[in-house]
């Protein structure tokens, strides 16, 4: 559910992607090349989000700072985070 996704987001993703998903979390002051993605403007499909969340940024040719969450989050939690990310897009 989106609510579960929001809870997971607020504990795992907020540090880099920011409270509202705009890529302005506390770590964005350190991570510059590339900065954390602004998830509100992302157009990536759910299948891509599943891959980058599960396998990490490096696995899909993106930032090595994006960690793989596949071993720490359940499939249902990842699906919920994806629903939440899609729900915050502009």
Legacy VTK file of the C-alpha trace (Angstrom):
# vtk DataFile Version 3.0
C-alpha trace
ASCII
DATASET POLYDATA
POINTS 90 float
0.000 0.000 0.000
1.024 3.615 -0.447
0.999 4.107 3.348
3.473 1.262 3.879
5.558 2.714 1.050
5.571 6.112 2.725
6.747 4.527 5.996
9.568 2.657 4.256
10.476 5.804 2.296
10.631 7.918 5.458
13.103 5.494 7.057
15.216 4.368 4.083
15.039 6.983 1.316
14.512 10.351 2.995
18.171 10.888 3.904
19.135 11.325 0.247
15.895 11.953 -1.635
14.383 14.334 0.937
11.106 14.513 2.798
9.083 15.268 -0.344
11.246 13.296 -2.811
12.836 16.368 -4.362
16.410 15.091 -4.064
17.210 17.504 -1.240
17.798 15.189 1.717
20.611 15.844 4.189
23.046 13.685 2.182
22.463 15.842 -0.918
24.922 18.339 0.587
27.620 15.668 0.204
26.442 13.657 -2.809
26.948 15.953 -5.800
28.110 13.781 -8.703
25.389 12.832 -9.344
23.025 14.348 -6.786
20.128 12.221 -5.472
17.297 11.987 -8.002
14.295 14.289 -7.727
11.619 11.601 -7.568
8.787 14.089 -8.114
9.898 14.618 -11.719
11.063 11.067 -12.437
9.287 9.403 -15.346
10.892 5.997 -14.822
8.460 3.062 -15.062
7.741 0.804 -12.097
9.881 -2.020 -13.530
12.910 0.308 -13.585
12.211 1.568 -10.052
12.019 -2.044 -8.875
15.418 -2.754 -10.408
17.224 0.318 -9.023
15.685 -0.089 -5.549
16.432 -3.824 -5.424
19.863 -3.868 -7.083
21.186 -0.363 -6.418
22.218 2.459 -8.707
25.444 0.940 -9.957
23.615 -2.125 -11.306
21.582 0.083 -13.672
24.373 2.449 -14.665
23.397 5.161 -12.181
24.951 6.451 -8.942
26.997 4.032 -6.864
25.673 5.923 -3.822
22.175 4.492 -4.377
22.341 1.308 -2.264
20.744 -2.016 -3.172
17.790 -2.551 -0.840
16.766 -5.970 -2.170
18.326 -7.873 0.715
16.862 -5.589 3.403
13.348 -4.949 2.102
10.709 -7.502 1.207
9.209 -7.623 -2.290
5.982 -6.186 -0.819
7.873 -3.296 0.814
9.637 -2.491 -2.452
6.330 -2.587 -4.345
4.832 -0.259 -1.719
7.732 2.188 -2.060
7.228 2.184 -5.837
3.520 2.996 -5.361
4.483 5.812 -3.010
7.096 7.236 -5.416
4.580 7.199 -8.268
2.050 8.962 -5.999
4.394 11.932 -5.293
5.165 12.715 -8.910
4.142 16.178 -10.060
LINES 1 91
90 0 1 2 3 4 5 6 7 8 9 10 11 12 13 14 15 16 17 18 19 20 21 22 23 24 25 26 27 28 29 30 31 32 33 34 35 36 37 38 39 40 41 42 43 44 45 46 47 48 49 50 51 52 53 54 55 56 57 58 59 60 61 62 63 64 65 66 67 68 69 70 71 72 73 74 75 76 77 78 79 80 81 82 83 84 85 86 87 88 89
